[in-house]
């Protein structure tokens, strides 16, 4: 199957590394934030990409990247919606609201509610 796509890849000088970065930066967030697929699919993607290759190409672990994507989306939702914090936590993939608060505070230095107040 790989040989089937080699002419395309060589024609556009697309390497596997570039495809991996594209996949990680565009497709995975869609899966993880619920735009596509299921959590099971996201978990399987995590299993595939959580190794050394991901860390080498992205400069951070998959879990760190996942937190970054989720917290960035949460920040946008806090700034643009009136959703409750627990709804935002659930929407971006955190089942445990306390854990979401902990991660958010570590990243932004304040709780989600405090962050929202300061932004408005």
N, C-alpha and C positions, 0 to 999 in steps of 0.2 A: 504494500500500500504506500509505503514511503516513496518508492521510485515513481509512483504515479504523479506525485506532486513536485518532484524535483525540478522539472522544467519551469514550472510556475515560480517556485522559490528562487531559482537561479536567475530567471528573467528579471525579477524585481529585487534581487539581492536581499531577499528576506532570509534571515537565519533563524535557526530554532530559538536562539536566545531572544531575538526580537519578538517572535511569536509568543514566547513564554511571557515576556513583559507585557505585551498587548493583552494576552489572555488574563493575566493577573490583574491588570489595571482596569479592564473594562468588563469582562465576562464574569469573573468571580464576584465582584460587588453586586452584580445583578442577582446572582444566585443567593448570596448571603443575605441580601436585604429583601428577599422575597419576591423579586420581580419575575423570577423564573424558578421552575423546579421545586424541589422540596429540601427540607433540612438534611435529609439523608444524602441527597446529591451533593450538597455543600460539604457534608462530612467526608464523603468519598474523595472529593476534590482536595480537601485538606490533607487527607491521608497521602494522596499522590504527590502533593507539592510541599509537604512539610519537611522534606529532607534538606540535604546540603545544597542541592541545586537551587532551590528557592532562596535560601539564605545567601548563597553566592551571588545570584543575579539581582536580588532585590535589596541586599544589604541589611536585612532584618528577617526575623523568623516569621513564619506564616501567622502565628498567633498574634504577634505584634502588629503585623499588617492588618489582620482582621479587626483588632481593636481600633486601629487608626481609622479604618473605613467606617466602622460602626459609630464611633464617636464623632467623626466628621459629619455623618448623616444626622446624628442626634443634635449636633450644634445647629445645623441648618433648620431642622424641625423646631427647635426651641426659638429660633429667630423669626421663623415665618409662619408658625401656626399657633393656635391656642390649645393644642393637645396637652393633656395632663402628662406629667413626667413618666408615670408608670406606663402610659400608652406609648410614649416615645421609646422607652426602654424595650418594650415588647416588639414594637415595629422594627427596630434596628437589630433585634436578635438576642436581647438579654431577657431571659426568663425570670431571673432574680433581680428585683429592683434595687435591693441593697448592694448587690455586686455592681450594678450599673452606676449607682451613686459613687461607689468607691473608685471605679475606673475613671469616671468623669472628673471627680475631684482631683485625682492624681494627674490627669492630663491638663485640666484647665485651672486648677487651684481654687475652685469653688464648687459648690453643689450645683446641680442643674437649675434649681429654682433661683439661687443667687445669681447665676450666670444670666438667666432670662431677665431678672430684674435690672441688672446693670446694663443690659443691651437695649432696654426700652426707655 
